[in-house]
């Protein structure tokens, strides 16, 4: 092999390495973009918001168990949980998204799903009544003996209702709503929801809600999810 051949091969090798490196940078850029807020669709946005609310409901479940026992339950942390459920769940997710944009569209559809919004709206209202009660009790600074059982019962009934409520929305209502929209309409709703979120909170409401529920879980001793791993049935 002469010097010219060696130089040519070296040049081609360097060019190939550069192309691979450039491709890698391009893929990395795509990967970063895939995690951006703009790539979160409207239905995914609704369901991840349900995830925040389910974490509040789990805090209620554990607190109810503590109230029925001898545990001291942090009333301040529960008040923050109820406030988060009110501002992020009831005032934003329910009123501004579901009741304003999703339920009206569902009522126009054919079949049993069209009746869902009436039941779901009634459950929203009952949830608000229970949240008022929780805020009232926790606002006293401590949960007294006389309030322990009524408080536990109120939280348990709220959890029971919203477990089936959110599951029905995730698997039936949101699915029907998505199928009723064109791809373009769904994209527009995603942009609309993001606009509403920023108008309501002045920032990314979801990220802020995740931080809030994480702090609440820490205060209630629920932050380490490993403690909730189920025991083996064979022991």
MDAnalysis code that builds the backbone (N, CA, C; Angstrom):
import MDAnalysis as mda
import numpy as np

u = mda.Universe.empty(705, n_residues=235, atom_resindex=np.repeat(np.arange(235), 3), trajectory=True)
u.add_TopologyAttr("name", ["N", "CA", "C"] * 235)
u.add_TopologyAttr("resid", np.arange(1, 236))
u.add_TopologyAttr("resname", ["UNK", "UNK", "UNK", "UNK", "UNK", "UNK", "UNK", "UNK", "UNK", "UNK", "UNK", "UNK", "UNK", "UNK", "UNK", "UNK", "UNK", "UNK", "UNK", "UNK", "UNK", "UNK", "UNK", "UNK", "UNK", "UNK", "UNK", "UNK", "UNK", "UNK", "UNK", "UNK", "UNK", "UNK", "UNK", "UNK", "UNK", "UNK", "UNK", "UNK", "UNK", "UNK", "UNK", "UNK", "UNK", "UNK", "UNK", "UNK", "UNK", "UNK", "UNK", "UNK", "UNK", "UNK", "UNK", "UNK", "UNK", "UNK", "UNK", "UNK", "UNK", "UNK", "UNK", "UNK", "UNK", "UNK", "UNK", "UNK", "UNK", "UNK", "UNK", "UNK", "UNK", "UNK", "UNK", "UNK", "UNK", "UNK", "UNK", "UNK", "UNK", "UNK", "UNK", "UNK", "UNK", "UNK", "UNK", "UNK", "UNK", "UNK", "UNK", "UNK", "UNK", "UNK", "UNK", "UNK", "UNK", "UNK", "UNK", "UNK", "UNK", "UNK", "UNK", "UNK", "UNK", "UNK", "UNK", "UNK", "UNK", "UNK", "UNK", "UNK", "UNK", "UNK", "UNK", "UNK", "UNK", "UNK", "UNK", "UNK", "UNK", "UNK", "UNK", "UNK", "UNK", "UNK", "UNK", "UNK", "UNK", "UNK", "UNK", "UNK", "UNK", "UNK", "UNK", "UNK", "UNK", "UNK", "UNK", "UNK", "UNK", "UNK", "UNK", "UNK", "UNK", "UNK", "UNK", "UNK", "UNK", "UNK", "UNK", "UNK", "UNK", "UNK", "UNK", "UNK", "UNK", "UNK", "UNK", "UNK", "UNK", "UNK", "UNK", "UNK", "UNK", "UNK", "UNK", "UNK", "UNK", "UNK", "UNK", "UNK", "UNK", "UNK", "UNK", "UNK", "UNK", "UNK", "UNK", "UNK", "UNK", "UNK", "UNK", "UNK", "UNK", "UNK", "UNK", "UNK", "UNK", "UNK", "UNK", "UNK", "UNK", "UNK", "UNK", "UNK", "UNK", "UNK", "UNK", "UNK", "UNK", "UNK", "UNK", "UNK", "UNK", "UNK", "UNK", "UNK", "UNK", "UNK", "UNK", "UNK", "UNK", "UNK", "UNK", "UNK", "UNK", "UNK", "UNK", "UNK", "UNK", "UNK", "UNK", "UNK", "UNK", "UNK", "UNK", "UNK", "UNK", "UNK", "UNK", "UNK", "UNK", "UNK", "UNK"])
u.atoms.positions = np.array([
    [0.861, -1.196, 0.000],
    [0.000, 0.000, 0.000],
    [0.898, 1.247, 0.000],
    [0.671, 2.183, -0.955],
    [1.512, 3.375, -0.983],
    [0.990, 4.440, -0.034],
    [1.725, 5.512, 0.050],
    [1.381, 6.587, 0.988],
    [0.049, 7.206, 0.654],
    [-0.270, 7.328, -0.681],
    [-1.543, 7.929, -1.084],
    [-2.715, 7.090, -0.599],
    [-2.590, 5.748, -0.726],
    [-3.666, 4.863, -0.270],
    [-3.860, 4.983, 1.231],
    [-2.734, 5.019, 1.962],
    [-2.835, 5.133, 3.413],
    [-3.517, 6.433, 3.817],
    [-3.162, 7.522, 3.145],
    [-3.760, 8.819, 3.470],
    [-5.250, 8.800, 3.181],
    [-5.599, 8.183, 2.031],
    [-7.020, 8.114, 1.661],
    [-7.818, 7.321, 2.672],
    [-7.300, 6.166, 3.111],
    [-7.995, 5.343, 4.099],
    [-8.127, 6.082, 5.429],
    [-7.055, 6.800, 5.813],
    [-7.106, 7.559, 7.070],
    [-8.174, 8.630, 6.997],
    [-8.283, 9.265, 5.822],
    [-9.274, 10.323, 5.657],
    [-10.687, 9.750, 5.743],
    [-10.913, 8.615, 5.067],
    [-12.232, 7.993, 5.079],
    [-12.624, 7.540, 6.484],
    [-11.663, 6.994, 7.231],
    [-11.921, 6.542, 8.598],
    [-12.305, 7.720, 9.491],
    [-11.560, 8.813, 9.335],
    [-11.860, 10.003, 10.133],
    [-13.221, 10.555, 9.786],
    [-13.548, 10.541, 8.451],
    [-14.854, 11.036, 8.035],
    [-15.977, 10.193, 8.584],
    [-15.805, 8.847, 8.589],
    [-16.831, 7.955, 9.129],
    [-17.023, 8.186, 10.611],
    [-15.916, 8.354, 11.350],
    [-16.019, 8.588, 12.793],
    [-16.756, 9.889, 13.078],
    [-16.451, 10.908, 12.219],
    [-17.130, 12.183, 12.410],
    [-18.614, 12.069, 12.158],
    [-18.983, 11.278, 11.137],
    [-20.402, 11.099, 10.824],
    [-21.122, 10.396, 11.962],
    [-20.468, 9.366, 12.516],
    [-21.062, 8.642, 13.633],
    [-21.259, 9.564, 14.826],
    [-20.219, 10.383, 15.100],
    [-20.319, 11.315, 16.226],
    [-21.444, 12.307, 16.012],
    [-21.555, 12.816, 14.771],
    [-22.619, 13.778, 14.468],
    [-23.984, 13.133, 14.636],
    [-24.092, 11.877, 14.153],
    [-25.367, 11.173, 14.298],
    [-25.719, 10.974, 15.762],
    [-24.678, 10.664, 16.569],
    [-24.917, 10.474, 17.997],
    [-25.425, 11.736, 18.656],
    [-24.843, 12.881, 18.272],
    [-25.291, 14.156, 18.827],
    [-26.714, 14.452, 18.405],
    [-27.047, 14.108, 17.158],
    [-28.406, 14.348, 16.677],
    [-29.408, 13.510, 17.443],
    [-29.063, 12.231, 17.671],
    [-29.952, 11.351, 18.430],
    [-30.093, 11.827, 19.861],
    [-28.987, 12.293, 20.444],
    [-29.056, 12.805, 21.810],
    [-29.985, 13.999, 21.874],
    [-29.909, 14.867, 20.839],
    [-30.795, 16.018, 20.811],
    [-32.238, 15.597, 20.715],
    [-32.507, 14.554, 19.900],
    [-33.879, 14.050, 19.791],
    [-34.347, 13.490, 21.112],
    [-33.453, 12.817, 21.810],
    [-33.826, 12.237, 23.100],
    [-34.199, 13.300, 24.092],
    [-33.470, 14.414, 24.066],
    [-33.779, 15.507, 24.984],
    [-35.117, 16.113, 24.639],
    [-35.375, 16.245, 23.327],
    [-36.641, 16.833, 22.911],
    [-37.818, 15.962, 23.291],
    [-37.622, 14.617, 23.290],
    [-38.718, 13.709, 23.591],
    [-39.220, 13.874, 25.004],
    [-38.390, 14.418, 25.874],
    [-38.820, 14.595, 27.254],
    [-39.375, 15.970, 27.539],
    [-39.505, 16.787, 26.500],
    [-39.961, 18.152, 26.716],
    [-41.451, 18.185, 26.975],
    [-41.893, 19.292, 27.546],
    [-43.294, 19.456, 27.912],
    [-44.192, 19.403, 26.690],
    [-43.709, 19.891, 25.523],
    [-44.526, 19.946, 24.324],
    [-44.912, 18.563, 23.832],
    [-44.126, 17.543, 24.190],
    [-44.412, 16.192, 23.725],
    [-45.395, 15.447, 24.617],
    [-45.875, 16.079, 25.674],
    [-46.873, 15.455, 26.536],
    [-48.240, 15.744, 25.942],
    [-48.942, 14.685, 25.496],
    [-50.251, 14.862, 24.893],
    [-51.309, 15.176, 25.931],
    [-52.478, 15.589, 25.442],
    [-53.558, 15.999, 26.339],
    [-54.003, 14.872, 27.261],
    [-54.170, 13.658, 26.718],
    [-54.641, 12.541, 27.535],
    [-53.580, 12.115, 28.542],
    [-52.320, 12.067, 28.105],
    [-51.243, 11.734, 29.039],
    [-51.172, 12.769, 30.159],
    [-51.378, 14.028, 29.796],
    [-51.360, 15.099, 30.794],
    [-52.445, 14.872, 31.844],
    [-53.640, 14.532, 31.397],
    [-54.747, 14.275, 32.320],
    [-54.437, 13.101, 33.249],
    [-53.867, 12.051, 32.695],
    [-53.626, 10.840, 33.478],
    [-52.476, 11.020, 34.466],
    [-51.464, 11.798, 34.095],
    [-50.381, 12.009, 35.063],
    [-50.841, 12.948, 36.182],
    [-51.785, 13.836, 35.868],
    [-52.387, 14.646, 36.928],
    [-53.165, 13.752, 37.895],
    [-53.826, 12.739, 37.362],
    [-54.476, 11.752, 38.223],
    [-53.459, 11.079, 39.125],
    [-52.248, 10.896, 38.617],
    [-51.209, 10.277, 39.436],
    [-50.898, 11.089, 40.678],
    [-50.847, 12.413, 40.535],
    [-50.619, 13.279, 41.697],
    [-51.771, 13.119, 42.690],
    [-52.998, 13.132, 42.185],
    [-54.167, 13.027, 43.062],
    [-54.233, 11.657, 43.743],
    [-53.804, 10.617, 43.058],
    [-53.773, 9.283, 43.682],
    [-52.775, 9.252, 44.840],
    [-51.700, 10.004, 44.718],
    [-50.729, 10.063, 45.816],
    [-51.322, 10.775, 47.028],
    [-52.150, 11.785, 46.790],
    [-52.866, 12.420, 47.901],
    [-53.823, 11.422, 48.539],
    [-54.538, 10.677, 47.718],
    [-55.492, 9.695, 48.239],
    [-54.781, 8.607, 49.044],
    [-53.587, 8.231, 48.606],
    [-52.835, 7.245, 49.376],
    [-52.444, 7.807, 50.737],
    [-52.065, 9.080, 50.766],
    [-51.749, 9.731, 52.045],
    [-52.968, 9.718, 52.963],
    [-54.145, 9.949, 52.392],
    [-55.378, 9.890, 53.174],
    [-55.612, 8.483, 53.734],
    [-55.376, 7.477, 52.919],
    [-55.578, 6.091, 53.359],
    [-54.695, 5.760, 54.551],
    [-53.419, 6.122, 54.457],
    [-52.494, 5.840, 55.547],
    [-52.837, 6.664, 56.790],
    [-53.266, 7.906, 56.581],
    [-53.641, 8.748, 57.716],
    [-54.878, 8.210, 58.418],
    [-55.828, 7.705, 57.651],
    [-57.043, 7.135, 58.240],
    [-56.711, 5.935, 59.112],
    [-55.777, 5.107, 58.635],
    [-55.334, 3.959, 59.437],
    [-54.695, 4.434, 60.733],
    [-53.878, 5.470, 60.645],
    [-53.234, 6.012, 61.840],
    [-54.233, 6.599, 62.820],
    [-55.245, 7.280, 62.307],
    [-56.249, 7.882, 63.183],
    [-57.064, 6.821, 63.922],
    [-57.235, 5.676, 63.313],
    [-58.000, 4.604, 63.960],
    [-57.145, 3.851, 64.973],
    [-55.851, 4.079, 64.919],
    [-54.952, 3.470, 65.888],
    [-54.514, 4.501, 66.906],
    [-53.329, 4.319, 67.411],
    [-52.814, 5.235, 68.433],
    [-51.815, 6.223, 67.872],
    [-51.681, 6.250, 66.531],
    [-50.651, 7.085, 65.918],
    [-51.016, 8.566, 65.991],
    [-49.987, 9.378, 66.073],
    [-50.162, 10.826, 65.958],
    [-50.038, 11.189, 64.494],
    [-51.071, 11.807, 63.965],
    [-51.089, 12.161, 62.548],
    [-50.835, 13.656, 62.411],
    [-49.922, 14.000, 61.526],
    [-49.532, 15.391, 61.307],
    [-50.681, 16.145, 60.634],
    [-51.404, 16.947, 61.406],
    [-52.544, 17.682, 60.864],
    [-52.102, 18.705, 59.828],
    [-50.940, 19.304, 60.030],
    [-50.432, 20.281, 59.078],
    [-50.155, 19.669, 57.719],
    [-49.572, 18.472, 57.705],
    [-49.296, 17.792, 56.451],
    [-50.590, 17.394, 55.754],
    [-51.576, 16.963, 56.521],
    [-52.873, 16.616, 55.929],
    [-53.563, 17.852, 55.364],
    [-53.420, 18.965, 56.037],
    [-54.006, 20.206, 55.527],
    [-53.365, 20.585, 54.192],
    [-52.043, 20.410, 54.097],
    [-51.360, 20.698, 52.840],
    [-51.813, 19.745, 51.741],
    [-52.065, 18.487, 52.115],
    [-52.556, 17.508, 51.142],
    [-53.941, 17.903, 50.633],
    [-54.805, 18.311, 51.547],
    [-56.152, 18.724, 51.161],
    [-56.122, 19.994, 50.321],
    [-55.222, 20.910, 50.656],
    [-55.075, 22.142, 49.879],
    [-54.607, 21.837, 48.470],
    [-53.665, 20.899, 48.330],
    [-53.194, 20.486, 47.014],
    [-54.320, 19.831, 46.225],
    [-55.095, 18.984, 46.892],
    [-56.222, 18.331, 46.221],
    [-57.228, 19.387, 45.747],
    [-57.405, 20.432, 46.553],
    [-58.333, 21.505, 46.192],
    [-57.821, 22.321, 45.002],
    [-56.597, 22.826, 45.102],
    [-56.096, 23.744, 44.077],
    [-55.743, 23.033, 42.771],
    [-55.063, 21.896, 42.872],
    [-54.614, 21.194, 41.671],
    [-55.686, 20.251, 41.128],
    [-56.400, 19.574, 42.038],
    [-57.394, 18.602, 41.605],
    [-58.741, 19.209, 41.286],
    [-59.319, 19.890, 42.257],
    [-60.693, 20.366, 42.112],
    [-60.795, 21.654, 41.286],
    [-60.005, 22.659, 41.658],
    [-60.121, 23.952, 40.981],
    [-59.540, 23.954, 39.569],
    [-58.482, 23.179, 39.364],
    [-57.820, 23.160, 38.052],
    [-58.247, 21.950, 37.211],
    [-57.864, 20.766, 37.628],
    [-58.088, 19.559, 36.829],
    [-59.577, 19.312, 36.576],
    [-60.401, 19.412, 37.610],
    [-61.824, 19.120, 37.452],
    [-62.583, 20.259, 36.779],
    [-62.479, 21.450, 37.354],
    [-63.291, 22.570, 36.854],
    [-62.827, 23.076, 35.487],
    [-61.529, 23.312, 35.345],
    [-61.017, 23.994, 34.154],
    [-60.735, 23.063, 32.979],
    [-60.510, 21.776, 33.250],
    [-60.233, 20.841, 32.155],
    [-61.421, 19.908, 31.913],
    [-61.745, 19.081, 32.887],
    [-62.792, 18.077, 32.686],
    [-64.168, 18.704, 32.486],
    [-64.595, 19.519, 33.426],
    [-65.952, 20.064, 33.355],
    [-66.109, 21.107, 32.247],
    [-65.048, 21.819, 31.929],
    [-65.137, 22.872, 30.915],
    [-64.931, 22.361, 29.494],
    [-64.109, 21.328, 29.304],
    [-63.741, 20.919, 27.954],
    [-64.048, 19.458, 27.620],
    [-63.893, 18.554, 28.573],
    [-64.048, 17.138, 28.254],
    [-65.496, 16.675, 28.394],
    [-66.127, 16.977, 29.501],
    [-67.492, 16.506, 29.735],
    [-68.482, 17.026, 28.691],
    [-68.418, 18.302, 28.277],
    [-69.350, 18.751, 27.238],
    [-69.221, 17.947, 25.941],
    [-67.987, 17.570, 25.582],
    [-67.782, 16.775, 24.375],
    [-68.310, 15.358, 24.555],
    [-68.142, 14.787, 25.730],
    [-68.599, 13.427, 26.003],
    [-70.127, 13.349, 25.963],
    [-70.804, 14.390, 26.431],
    [-72.276, 14.399, 26.446],
    [-72.864, 14.333, 25.033],
    [-72.088, 14.715, 24.038],
    [-72.563, 14.705, 22.650],
    [-72.393, 13.348, 21.974],
    [-71.708, 12.420, 22.627],
    [-71.443, 11.116, 22.034],
    [-72.638, 10.178, 22.187],
    [-72.595, 9.100, 21.428],
    [-73.621, 8.075, 21.513],
    [-73.212, 6.988, 22.505],
    [-74.184, 6.338, 23.130],
    [-73.896, 5.215, 24.003],
    [-73.842, 5.589, 25.473],
    [-73.584, 4.605, 26.326],
    [-73.594, 4.808, 27.783],
    [-72.607, 5.850, 28.275],
    [-71.492, 6.043, 27.552],
    [-70.474, 6.984, 28.022],
    [-71.026, 8.403, 28.124],
    [-72.057, 8.713, 27.335],
    [-72.618, 10.062, 27.337],
    [-73.235, 10.432, 28.682],
    [-73.615, 9.428, 29.474],
    [-74.212, 9.686, 30.787],
    [-73.159, 9.854, 31.880],
    [-71.914, 9.517, 31.579],
    [-70.859, 9.561, 32.594],
    [-70.657, 10.938, 33.210],
    [-70.650, 12.025, 32.428],
    [-70.357, 13.329, 33.018],
    [-71.285, 13.743, 34.154],
    [-72.553, 13.358, 34.084],
    [-73.477, 13.740, 35.155],
    [-73.074, 13.102, 36.480],
    [-72.742, 11.817, 36.425],
    [-72.320, 11.117, 37.636],
    [-70.984, 11.652, 38.124],
    [-70.054, 11.842, 37.214],
    [-68.720, 12.305, 37.581],
    [-68.755, 13.721, 38.161],
    [-69.601, 14.577, 37.609],
    [-69.727, 15.932, 38.140],
    [-70.321, 15.918, 39.542],
    [-71.303, 15.051, 39.772],
    [-71.883, 14.920, 41.112],
    [-70.825, 14.438, 42.102],
    [-69.967, 13.546, 41.668],
    [-68.892, 13.064, 42.527],
    [-67.859, 14.157, 42.784],
    [-67.591, 14.981, 41.783],
    [-66.705, 16.137, 42.006],
    [-67.255, 17.007, 43.125],
    [-68.557, 17.274, 43.070],
    [-69.164, 18.131, 44.076],
    [-69.090, 17.510, 45.464],
    [-69.345, 16.215, 45.566],
    [-69.237, 15.544, 46.861],
    [-67.805, 15.578, 47.364],
    [-66.861, 15.410, 46.463],
    [-65.459, 15.493, 46.854],
    [-65.113, 16.850, 47.429],
    [-65.679, 17.902, 46.859],
    [-65.411, 19.247, 47.365],
    [-65.983, 19.445, 48.760],
    [-67.117, 18.846, 49.004],
    [-67.704, 18.912, 50.348],
    [-66.793, 18.223, 51.368],
    [-66.257, 17.079, 50.986],
    [-65.372, 16.346, 51.900],
    [-64.061, 17.098, 52.090],
    [-63.547, 17.710, 51.024],
    [-62.327, 18.503, 51.157],
    [-62.551, 19.677, 52.096],
    [-63.723, 20.320, 52.001],
    [-64.055, 21.399, 52.946],
    [-63.978, 20.897, 54.385],
    [-64.513, 19.696, 54.598],
    [-64.513, 19.120, 55.950],
    [-63.082, 18.847, 56.428],
    [-62.266, 18.250, 55.567],
    [-60.883, 17.933, 55.935],
    [-60.109, 19.206, 56.254],
    [-60.296, 20.233, 55.432],
    [-59.617, 21.507, 55.686],
    [-60.086, 22.128, 56.998],
    [-61.366, 21.967, 57.306],
    [-61.894, 22.505, 58.554],
    [-61.292, 21.831, 59.769],
    [-61.190, 20.513, 59.737],
    [-60.650, 19.762, 60.871],
    [-59.157, 20.014, 61.030],
    [-58.421, 19.919, 59.929],
    [-56.968, 20.093, 60.012],
    [-56.588, 21.544, 60.304],
    [-57.496, 22.479, 60.000],
    [-57.226, 23.878, 60.276],
    [-57.181, 24.213, 61.752],
    [-57.612, 23.284, 62.593],
    [-57.577, 23.503, 64.036],
    [-56.165, 23.355, 64.600],
    [-55.256, 22.817, 63.798],
    [-53.876, 22.654, 64.245],
    [-53.564, 21.264, 64.751],
    [-54.558, 20.553, 65.212],
    [-54.392, 19.175, 65.678],
    [-55.736, 18.473, 65.530],
    [-55.685, 17.166, 65.357],
    [-56.917, 16.387, 65.205],
    [-57.287, 15.820, 66.573],
    [-58.352, 16.355, 67.143],
    [-58.764, 15.943, 68.476],
    [-59.370, 14.558, 68.492],
    [-59.537, 14.036, 69.689],
    [-60.072, 12.677, 69.867],
    [-61.439, 12.517, 69.220],
    [-62.298, 13.519, 69.389],
    [-63.655, 13.431, 68.847],
    [-63.670, 13.472, 67.319],
    [-62.620, 14.015, 66.727],
    [-62.576, 14.134, 65.261],
    [-61.901, 12.954, 64.580],
    [-61.229, 12.090, 65.344],
    [-60.422, 11.049, 64.715],
    [-61.253, 10.083, 63.866],
    [-62.309, 9.538, 64.420],
    [-63.121, 8.579, 63.664],
    [-63.880, 9.239, 62.514],
    [-64.553, 10.381, 62.718],
    [-65.220, 11.026, 61.583],
    [-64.250, 11.422, 60.460],
    [-63.063, 11.868, 60.858],
    [-62.059, 12.254, 59.873],
    [-61.585, 11.033, 59.076],
    [-61.313, 9.955, 59.781],
    [-60.887, 8.721, 59.113],
    [-61.964, 8.247, 58.140],
    [-63.203, 8.297, 58.568],
    [-64.305, 7.840, 57.718],
    [-64.458, 8.739, 56.495],
    [-64.327, 10.053, 56.683],
    [-64.452, 10.978, 55.556],
    [-63.361, 10.724, 54.515],
    [-62.134, 10.536, 54.961],
    [-61.043, 10.294, 54.019],
    [-61.218, 8.959, 53.310],
    [-61.649, 7.940, 54.036],
    [-61.839, 6.629, 53.416],
    [-62.943, 6.649, 52.362],
    [-64.035, 7.368, 52.609],
    [-65.108, 7.431, 51.615],
    [-64.670, 8.225, 50.389],
    [-63.863, 9.262, 50.606],
    [-63.336, 10.025, 49.475],
    [-62.423, 9.159, 48.623],
    [-61.546, 8.415, 49.272],
    [-60.628, 7.532, 48.552],
    [-61.397, 6.483, 47.758],
    [-62.390, 5.875, 48.381],
    [-63.184, 4.829, 47.706],
    [-63.863, 5.390, 46.462],
    [-64.452, 6.586, 46.591],
    [-65.135, 7.194, 45.455],
    [-64.170, 7.525, 44.328],
    [-63.039, 8.143, 44.675],
    [-62.122, 8.585, 43.627],
    [-61.321, 7.449, 43.006],
    [-61.184, 6.346, 43.691],
    [-60.505, 5.200, 43.071],
    [-61.269, 4.740, 41.843],
    [-62.566, 4.553, 41.967],
    [-63.368, 4.113, 40.816],
    [-63.593, 5.268, 39.847],
    [-63.720, 6.475, 40.375],
    [-63.933, 7.670, 39.561],
    [-62.771, 7.874, 38.577],
    [-61.548, 7.915, 39.092],
    [-60.375, 8.148, 38.244],
    [-60.141, 6.990, 37.284],
    [-60.379, 5.768, 37.743],
    [-60.195, 4.603, 36.875],
    [-61.177, 4.646, 35.710],
    [-62.427, 5.062, 35.973],
    [-63.430, 5.162, 34.905],
    [-63.037, 6.252, 33.909],
    [-62.544, 7.366, 34.413],
    [-62.114, 8.432, 33.510],
    [-60.938, 7.980, 32.653],
    [-59.952, 7.336, 33.277],
    [-58.754, 6.914, 32.546],
    [-59.068, 5.898, 31.454],
    [-59.953, 4.951, 31.747],
    [-60.177, 3.832, 30.823],
    [-61.379, 4.005, 29.905],
    [-62.321, 4.863, 30.256],
    [-63.541, 5.024, 29.453],
    [-63.675, 6.445, 28.908],
    [-63.733, 7.415, 29.800],
    [-64.042, 8.790, 29.390],
    [-62.927, 9.394, 28.544],
    [-61.695, 9.334, 29.027],
    [-60.596, 9.934, 28.277],
    [-60.388, 9.204, 26.947],
    [-60.593, 7.899, 26.938],
    [-60.456, 7.127, 25.702],
    [-61.501, 7.560, 24.680],
    [-62.759, 7.687, 25.122],
    [-63.828, 8.115, 24.221],
    [-63.588, 9.530, 23.709],
    [-63.115, 10.393, 24.585],
    [-62.838, 11.775, 24.203],
    [-61.733, 11.829, 23.155],
    [-60.684, 11.063, 23.362],
    [-59.571, 11.041, 22.412],
    [-60.021, 10.526, 21.055],
    [-60.832, 9.482, 21.036],
    [-61.291, 8.900, 19.784],
    [-62.238, 9.829, 19.027],
    [-62.904, 10.714, 19.755],
    [-63.856, 11.633, 19.123],
    [-63.159, 12.818, 18.455],
    [-61.882, 13.019, 18.759],
    [-61.136, 14.153, 18.215],
    [-60.199, 13.707, 17.100],
    [-59.971, 14.590, 16.142],
    [-58.945, 14.339, 15.140],
    [-57.578, 14.568, 15.776],
    [-56.536, 14.136, 15.095],
    [-55.194, 14.349, 15.621],
    [-54.889, 15.820, 15.804],
    [-55.327, 16.635, 14.853],
    [-55.101, 18.083, 14.943],
    [-55.852, 18.677, 16.132],
    [-57.101, 18.256, 16.317],
    [-57.898, 18.761, 17.438],
    [-57.286, 18.360, 18.774],
    [-56.755, 17.140, 18.831],
    [-56.127, 16.674, 20.068],
    [-54.877, 17.490, 20.386],
    [-54.100, 17.808, 19.355],
    [-52.921, 18.652, 19.558],
    [-53.331, 20.033, 20.056],
    [-54.393, 20.573, 19.494],
    [-54.872, 21.885, 19.920],
    [-55.319, 21.861, 21.382],
    [-55.971, 20.761, 21.790],
    [-56.401, 20.656, 23.184],
    [-55.208, 20.552, 24.113],
    [-54.162, 19.847, 23.680],
    [-52.943, 19.775, 24.488],
    [-52.349, 21.153, 24.711],
    [-52.302, 21.958, 23.639],
    [-51.798, 23.331, 23.773],
    [-52.710, 24.159, 24.668],
    [-54.026, 23.947, 24.528],
    [-54.992, 24.682, 25.342],
    [-54.831, 24.354, 26.816],
    [-54.661, 23.076, 27.128],
    [-54.485, 22.655, 28.519],
    [-53.215, 23.249, 29.115],
    [-52.153, 23.279, 28.316],
    [-50.901, 23.852, 28.810],
    [-51.074, 25.346, 29.098],
    [-51.809, 26.036, 28.216],
    [-52.070, 27.461, 28.418],
    [-52.880, 27.694, 29.693],
    [-53.909, 26.868, 29.909],
    [-54.740, 26.991, 31.109],
    [-53.900, 26.746, 32.363],
    [-53.039, 25.736, 32.306],
    [-52.188, 25.399, 33.449],
    [-51.296, 26.571, 33.842],
    [-50.695, 27.212, 32.856],
    [-49.795, 28.322, 33.156],
    [-50.561, 29.561, 33.599],
    [-51.759, 29.750, 33.070],
    [-52.588, 30.864, 33.528],
    [-53.024, 30.659, 34.976],
    [-53.337, 29.411, 35.329],
    [-53.825, 29.101, 36.664],
    [-52.730, 29.198, 37.722],
    [-51.536, 28.705, 37.389],
    [-50.467, 28.592, 38.379],
    [-49.308, 29.560, 38.151],
    [-49.228, 30.147, 36.976],
    [-48.118, 31.037, 36.674],
    [-46.823, 30.299, 36.414],
    [-46.886, 28.984, 36.279],
    [-45.700, 28.142, 36.061],
    [-46.187, 26.750, 35.689],
    [-45.271, 25.793, 35.669],
    [-45.650, 24.403, 35.393],
    [-46.355, 23.840, 36.623],
    [-47.666, 23.775, 36.578],
    [-48.444, 23.330, 37.737],
    [-48.195, 21.886, 38.108],
    [-47.966, 21.028, 37.110],
    [-47.735, 19.617, 37.399],
    [-46.443, 19.414, 38.176],
    [-45.356, 20.010, 37.691],
    [-44.071, 19.859, 38.380],
    [-44.154, 20.378, 39.816],
    [-44.829, 21.502, 39.989],
    [-44.977, 22.063, 41.326],
    [-45.798, 21.135, 42.216],
    [-46.848, 20.542, 41.656],
    [-47.682, 19.614, 42.434],
    [-46.907, 18.369, 42.842],
    [-46.047, 17.884, 41.955],
    [-45.213, 16.717, 42.275],
    [-44.280, 17.039, 43.436],
    [-43.689, 18.222, 43.418],
    [-42.811, 18.631, 44.526],
    [-43.606, 18.736, 45.826],
    [-44.801, 19.276, 45.743],
    [-45.615, 19.439, 46.945],
    [-45.996, 18.090, 47.556],
    [-46.446, 17.155, 46.739],
    [-46.878, 15.874, 47.296],
    [-45.672, 15.097, 47.822],
    [-44.503, 15.285, 47.217],
    [-43.296, 14.631, 47.731],
    [-42.964, 15.149, 49.134],
    [-43.099, 16.457, 49.338],
    [-42.848, 17.037, 50.665],
    [-43.871, 16.537, 51.685],
    [-45.123, 16.419, 51.259],
    [-46.183, 15.933, 52.144],
    [-45.910, 14.482, 52.545],
    [-45.524, 13.671, 51.579],
    [-45.204, 12.270, 51.866],
    [-44.035, 12.168, 52.838],
    [-43.059, 13.035, 52.674],
    [-41.916, 13.039, 53.586],
    [-42.374, 13.338, 55.006],
    [-43.255, 14.325, 55.155],
    [-43.743, 14.718, 56.483],
    [-44.571, 13.616, 57.138],
    [-45.263, 12.823, 56.322],
    [-46.126, 11.762, 56.847],
    [-45.419, 10.409, 56.945],
    [-44.128, 10.370, 56.594],
    [-43.381, 9.111, 56.663],
    [-43.713, 8.146, 55.544],
    [-44.107, 8.677, 54.381],
    [-44.534, 7.826, 53.274],
    [-43.597, 7.899, 52.075],
    [-42.484, 8.600, 52.219],
    [-41.626, 8.871, 51.071],
    [-40.918, 7.628, 50.534],
    [-40.569, 6.703, 51.397],
    [-39.848, 5.492, 50.977],
    [-40.860, 4.447, 50.530],
    [-41.023, 4.264, 49.212],
    [-42.051, 3.338, 48.729],
    [-41.679, 1.874, 48.975],
    [-40.402, 1.616, 49.300],
    [-39.990, 0.232, 49.571],
    [-40.727, -0.357, 50.767],
    [-41.138, 0.499, 51.700],
    [-41.828, 0.014, 52.896],
    [-43.197, -0.574, 52.579],
    [-43.700, -0.300, 51.373],
    [-45.030, -0.784, 51.002],
    [-44.989, -2.018, 50.106],
    [-43.786, -2.567, 49.931],
    [-43.669, -3.807, 49.159],
    [-44.429, -4.917, 49.882],
    [-45.270, -5.611, 49.158],
    [-46.102, -6.664, 49.750],
    [-45.241, -7.843, 50.229],
    [-45.595, -8.445, 51.353],
    [-44.856, -9.624, 51.805],
    [-45.173, -10.835, 50.927],
    [-44.266, -11.778, 50.918],
    [-44.506, -12.996, 50.142],
    [-45.646, -13.795, 50.755],
    [-46.558, -14.326, 49.946],
    [-47.659, -15.135, 50.493],
    [-47.184, -16.500, 50.987],
    [-45.919, -16.844, 50.692],
    [-45.404, -18.164, 51.051],
    [-44.772, -18.181, 52.436],
    [-44.662, -17.019, 53.064],
    [-44.030, -16.976, 54.394],
    [-45.016, -17.367, 55.479],
])
